[in-house]
Amino acid sequence: MIIREAASSDIPVLAAFARWTYGRAFGHSMAPDDLAHHLEHRLSDAYFAEALQGDVILLAVDHTLLGFAQIGPADAQGGQLGDRQLRRLYMHPERLGQGLGSRLLRAALDHPSMRDAPRIFLDVWGENAGARRLYERFGFRVVGTVPFVTPSGEVTGQDLLMMLIPSAAGSHPAR
């Protein structure tokens, strides 16, 4: 398996993978219309084409796409100059628990665009205990909660806002 940066030629496969994994993981938690809207607006080819203009997307590839991480400038409220954000870490469901998520997260945190960040943020679905454990092993701590509001306005759950202060964590502990 290799981890490499996505290129514009990867967008169709990346977007299809993102929609498929998101639907499998979270589709049951929202109405079909809300899911369709989210997939069309937040995980479309057009979304990823625009995202690649300012973010880095790392792909885990082994003959096929196994997962990806999207990193960029933080959009968390109260952010400081230089703060960064892990926007997404999606894995193929059949590859969960095999260490691939740790390798991809490590690659994201070690990426040159993340190395000097004073703080790194992410949000994770409150019911995703496995992802939360992964992030905590790397030194992320819960610093708040944010309701997950669907396009129709329905609140379907809660996301945990997590933060890592790399210098306080001795870089990234789960090495």
Secondary structure, 3 states (H helix, E strand, C coil): CEEEECCHHHHHHHHHHHHHHHHHHHHHHCCHHHHHHHHHHHCCHHHHHHHCCCCEEEEEECCCEEEEEEEEECCCCCCCCCCEEEEEEEECHHHCCCCHHHHHHHHHHHCHHHHCCCCEEEEEECCCHHHHHHHHHCCCEEEEEEEEECCCCCEEEEEEEEEECCCCCCCCCCC
